[in-house]
């Protein structure tokens, strides 16, 4: 096999940006798999250059131009930039490969713009691409392993590709680690709901932790596990065996069912500084929060008490909610969430609008059968810029009124002050205030108000939300053009639209063949 020159691009940002949040945090949002792919390619004897694009780099000058092959890792919100990059490279005869969540969620759309589109990816999948590094026209090739990889190169092996990205982070420097794949829970909206849980090698974890102790006085590590700590004792014993208590600082996303007080004491001892548990809904998805048989006010009181217990041991807690779920109706879900903000004032509330990401979850087939999925451009599918599912029990204006009211309440001066006062640690106080007054709090509030005004006063805008027309409102087109900047010229015009029912159509076609 000939030696190849390979570029790997991790798209943290979906376009050029210069915000304070991007400057401080985007370098800390690097993904693990692009580093893994770069490592695998180098192990095969190829020359590799990796770029983590945070939105601050001069991407035209940083992207490798003398390469044979480029891997792009993208979430769906950055798909427009990914498509533009692929068009740019392919125009120069360079073979392009897409991996990451968007490739798994929308493979049939992505093959229109990439030579290869990867689902589950292991080293043999990458080897297949390297062995057949040829343009695929007119339609790209889909490749997927039967399951998630059983092993991954650890931090020590990936360090060559991690260190340059960490240098971009001015203050906080977070190292991404992963200890498991998949999730034992089956939350119907989640991309990991159908992926079997499997732990990765604990010996690799220990080696990586020891290695990081040689690089940082007290390493700050973000676990990218879909649900950290399922094998709780094994994880904690692995950490404790490496170094004395609190030699590390950890951030993780775990279910409430794992965060018992007994476990929290162990996590505090081992240096866990931030947790992101999912509450999701007051009327559904109780398995993860140990509230399977209760809902509404009763669930609220139990969850608020539990979150306050977590905050006794963990300095920073973000609680995640999904707004607009099918079990939600009327004022009550929003009023209960406002009540939670009061009962657990130190917790930062993270709100997502119910969204369907292509093939991410079987539940999306149901939404498509019901004709409820809208064709919003991928650029807006990040759980807050657009809700691409028509609510089951709300009219659009009513729904946005309630979302705006909840957001105003959660990030009011009173709520920000109460959160600041209830939080005991300076960094946690700073993070809460910064997130509230930046794009996540005030920024989303401004955007939601613009959407509501357009829904009220622009007939064509409202018709798009109702599914009566496929003509995208200029409001959204202008945002994509502005966000992409110079890459707008490379975006294929047809990429602004996609078949929002592709998953259903493919499923029906397969069923017809079997019949």
N, C-alpha and C positions, 0 to 999 in steps of 0.2 A: 504494500500500500504506500502510495506517495505521501511524503510529508506535506501537510496542509498548513496554511496560515488561517487561523480561526479567530473570529471575534465573538465575544459573549456580552450581551447588553441586558442588564437588569433594569427594567423601567419602574423605578419607584414613583416618578412623577409622570403625569400625562401630557406635559408640555413645559415650556420655559416658565419659571416663576422666580420671584425675588422676595417672597414673604419671610417674615421673621421665623415663623414656624418651620418653613422649609430649610432655612439656614441652620436652625438648631437641631431639627429632628429628622429630616429626610434621610441623611446618611445612616441613621440608626434603623431605618426600615428596610434595609437590604434583605433579600430573600436568600434562603439556603441553597435551593436547587441550581440557580445559575452558577454558584461557586462549585457545586458538585459537578455540574456538566463541564466546567472549565478544567477541573481537576482530572476528570475522566479522560478528556481530550488530551491533556498534557501527558497523562500516563501512557497514552497510545503513541506518544512520540511526536505530537504536533506542536506547533508554535501557537500560543494562545495569548490574546489580550482581552482583558475583561474590563467593562465599564459599568459602574453603578450610576445610572442617570438620576440625579436628585432634582433636576429642573434648573440647577444653578450653573451647570457646565455649558461651555460652548460646544454643543453636541456636533455640529458640522465639522469642527476641527478635531474632536476627540474620537469620533467613530472611525474605526480602521478602514482605510480605503484600498489597501493592497492585499486584501484577504481573499480566500477562496470560498469561505463559508462563514455565515453569521447566525448565531443562535440569539433569539430574542425571548425574554421571559416577561410576560405581561398579565396583569389583572385585566378584567374586562374594561374598567374605566380608562385604561391606557391603550386600548385596542386601536383607536384611531391613529395614535402616534406609531404604534407597532406596524400598522398597515402602511403608513407613509414611509417608514424606514425600510420596510421590505421592498416597496416600489422603487425607492432610491437605489438600493443595493442591486436589485434585479436588473435595473436599467443599465448597470455596469457589469452584468454577467456574473454576479456573485450569487451563490446559492443561499437561500434563507430558510431558517427553521424557527417555528414558533412553539414555545412550551409555556407552562404555567396554567393558572386557573382559566384564562380565556380559551386556551386551546382545548381544555377539557369540556368547557361549557358550550362552546360554539365551533366545533370542529368543521362542520359543513360550510360555515361562512369563511372560516380562516383559510381553508384550502384554496379559496379563490385568489388569495393574495400572498401565500407562502408556498415554497416548494415542498416543505415537510411540516406536518402539524402533529405534535406528540401528545398523547394521553398519558397514562401511567408510563413512567420512564425509568428504566434501569440501564446498567452499563451496556448490555447487549443491544438495547434500543439505539443508544448513541453510536455504537460500533456499526450498526446497520446503516445509519446515516453517513458515517465517515467512509464506509466501504462503497457506498453508492452516491457519492457527492456529485449529483448531476441535476440540472434544472428539470423541473417537472411541469410541463406545460400541456394543455392549457389549465389543468387542475392539479393542485398539489396532492401529495400522498399522505394519508393518515397512518400513523404508526402508534401502537400502544401495547405495552406489556400486559400480561394477564392480571397483574396486581402491583401494588406499590413495592419498591425495592426493599429487600430484607436487610441490607446494610448500606451505609453511606460513608464516604470519606469524612473523617472527623475534622474538628477545628484545626488541629495541627497540620493535617494534610492540605487544608483549604487556606491556610494562613496567608500564603502569597497573594490570594485574591481578596482576603478580608481586610488586611492591613491598609491598603491604599484608600479604601472606602472609609475606614475609621478615622483616617487623617483629615477627612473632610468635616468631621463633626467637631465643632469648636469647644463644647463643654462636656456634655454627656457622651460617652462612647459605649454603645451597647453592642455586645457580641451575640449573634444569633446562634443558638444551639437547638437541636431537636432530639428528643429521646424516644419518640413513638410516632407511629403512623396510624391514621384512622381513629375511630371513636366507637365506644361500646353503646352509645346512645343513638337513637334513630329520629332525631328532630327532623321533621318532614321538609323543612326549608333549607337544610344544610348540605353542603357539597360532600361532607364526610359521613353522611348518614348511611350510605351503602358501602363504605370502605371498612373492612374488618380491622379491628384494633390489633396492633402488633408492636411490642416494644422493640427498640433497637438495642444494640450491644452495650451493656452496662460497663464493660471494660473499656470500650472506646470513650464512653462518657467520662470515666475516671481519668483516662489519659489526657483528654481535652481539658478537664478542669485543672489538672496539674500543670499542663502547658500554659494555660492562661495565667496561672500564678507567677510564671516567669516573665509575663508581659505587663501585668498590672499589679499594683499593690493590693487592690481589692476589686477584682473584675466584676463588671456589671453585665449580667447575662440575661437575655430574653429567650425564653423557651417558646419555640414555634410549634409545639405540639398542639393539635386540635383540642385536646383536653388533657392537660398535664396532671400527672400524679395518679393515674388509674391504678398502676402498681405502686402504691404510695410508699410502702416500707422499702421496697427495692430502690426506688429513687432516692429516698432520704438517706438510706444506708450508704449508697454510692457517694453522695455528696459528703456525708460525715466522715467517710473513710479517707478522704483526700487531704483534708486540712482541718485546722481547729474551727470551732464554731464561728460563724459570721465572717469567714474569710472571703465570702462572695456576697454579691447583691443580686437577687433574682427577681425577674418579672415573669409572670405566667398567667395563662388563661385556664381556669379550672371550673368544673361544675360545683354548684353549691353543695351537692351531696358529698363531695370529697372534703370540703372545708369544714369538717367537724372541729369542735374546740380542741379535742385531743390532737388532731392533725395540725391545727393552727399553732399550737405550742411548739411542735416539732419544727414547723416551717419558720417560725420566728427565730428559733434557735439556730437554724441553718442559714438565715439571712434573706428570707423572702421579704421584699420591700413593696411590691405592688402585685395586685391580683385583679383579674378581669372576669368575674363570674357572670354567667348568663341567667337573667331572670326571665327574659323574653316576653311573657304574657301572664296576666293575672288569671286567665281563664283556660290556659292550655299549657302543654309542655312542662308538666310538674315533675317528671322523672329526674331531671338534672338538679332540681332544687329541693328534692325530698318532700315535695308537696303534691304528690300524684293524686291524692284523694280530697284535696281542698282547693278552693278557688275564691276569687273576689276578696272581700274584706278580711276573711280569715287567713288567706294566703298572704295578703299584704302585711298583717301584723306579724306573722311568723317570719316572713322574709326580712322585714325591717329589723326585727330583733336579731336575726342571724347575721345580717350585714353589720350591725353595730358590734356584734361579738367579733367578727372578722377584723374590724377596725381597732380592736383592742390589741391585736397581735400584728397586723399588717398595716404599715403607714399609709399606703395609697390603695384605694379600691375604686374601680370603675364598674358600675352595674349596667348591663346591656339589656335593652328593651327593643322589641320589634313592634312598630305601630301599624295598625290597620289589618291585623290578622282576622281571619274569617270568624273566629269566635268572639271578636270584639263587636260591640254594638252600643250606640248611644254615648252618653257622657261618662258613664261609669269607668271604663278603662283609663281614660285620661285623668279623671278626678282621683282615682286610686293612685296613679303615678305621681300626681302633685302631692298627694298625702305622703307618699313614700319619701319624696324630696324633703319634706318637713321632718319625718320620723327618723331618717338617716341622713342628716345634713352634711356629713363629711364625705359621703360617697358621691363620686362624679357620675351623673347619669348619661349614658351613651344611647342615643336614639337612632334606630334604623327604620326606614320605611320598607314595608314588605315588598320584596322584589323577587322576580323569577329569573335566574341566570341560566337560560337555555337548558342544557342537559344536566345541570348540577344536582337535581334531586327529582325523584319520581313524582313528587307532588306537582311539579311544573306541568306534567302531562294533563292533570286535572284542570289546571287554570287554562291551558290551551284548548282543551275540549270545550270548555265553557265560553270560549271566545273573549276571555278577560285580559289576555296579555297584549300590551301595546308595544309598538315597534320603536320605542325611544332609541336614539343612537347610543352605541356602547359607551360613548364619552360620559353619559349621565348615569350609567348604571354602577353606582358606588354606594347604594343604600340610603342616599339622602338627597341627591340632586334631582332624582326622578323616581317615582313609584310606578313601575311599569305593569302593575296589576290593578285593574279596576276594583275598588273596594266593594266587598259584598254587601255591607250594611250602611254605607255612607255615600252621599252625593259628594262630588269633588270639592265644591266650595265649602260645604259643611266640614268635610274631612280636614281641609287645609286650615279652616278656622280653629279647629280643635288642636291641630299640630302646632299652629302659631301660638295659641293660648298656652299650651304646655311648655313650649320652648321659652316664651316670655317669662313664665313663672319660674322655670328651672334656672334661668340665667338673668334674673332680675337683680338689681343691686342688693336687695334684701337676701336673696338666695346665695349670691356670691359672698356676701359678708358672713352669712351663717356658715357657709362651707369653709371659709377662711378661718373663722373663729373655732369651728369644731375640729379642725385639722391640727395635729400636734407637731408636724415636721415642716421645716422651712421649704424644702424642695417640693413637698406635696402641696403646700399652700400656693407656691409660685406656679406650679403646673396647673392647678385648678383655676386660678385667676387667668392665666395666659390662655388656656383652652376656652374659657368662657367668653373672653372679649375678642378672640380672634375668629378665624373662619368657622370653627366648630360651633361656637355659640352665637355671637352677634352676626357672623357672616351667614350662617344658615338662616337665621331669622330674617335678614334682609332679603335673601333669595326667596324664601317661602312667601313673603309679602308680595314680591313681584309676581310670582306665579299666581297667587290669589287674585291680584288685580287684573291680570290677563284673563283669568278664568271668568271674571265678572264682566269685563268690558270688551273682550275680543272674541267674536263669534267663532272665527276660524281656529283660534287657540283652544277654545272649549270643545269644538268639534273633534279636534285631534285627540283630546283626552277621552272623549266619549267613543272613540273608535269609528267615527263617522267619515273620517278622511285620513289618508296616509300622507298628506302634505305636511311636512314638518314646519312648524311656525318659525319665522325668521328669528325670533327671540333665541331659539336654541342653535340655529345655524351660525348666528353671529358669535355665540359663545365658543363654539368649536373652532371657528376660524381664528378668533382672538387667542384662545388657549394654545393652539398648535403653532402659532407664530409662523416662522419660515417653513415649517413642515406642512403647512396647509397646501402649498403648491404641489406636494408629492402625494397627497391623499387622493386615491382613486375616487372619482365623483360618486360611483355607485356604492362606495363603502359607507355613505351616510345612511343607508337603509339596509335592513336585513330581514329575513323571514323569521318573525317572532314565533311562528308555529312550526319551525323546522323539526324540532324534536318529535312533535306529534305526527307530522307528515312522514317522517322516517319510520316511526314505530308502526304506523298504519300500513306502510308499504311492506315492511317485514312480515307483518301479520297476514297480509294478502298473499305473499309468496308461500308462507307456511300452509295457508288454507288451500 
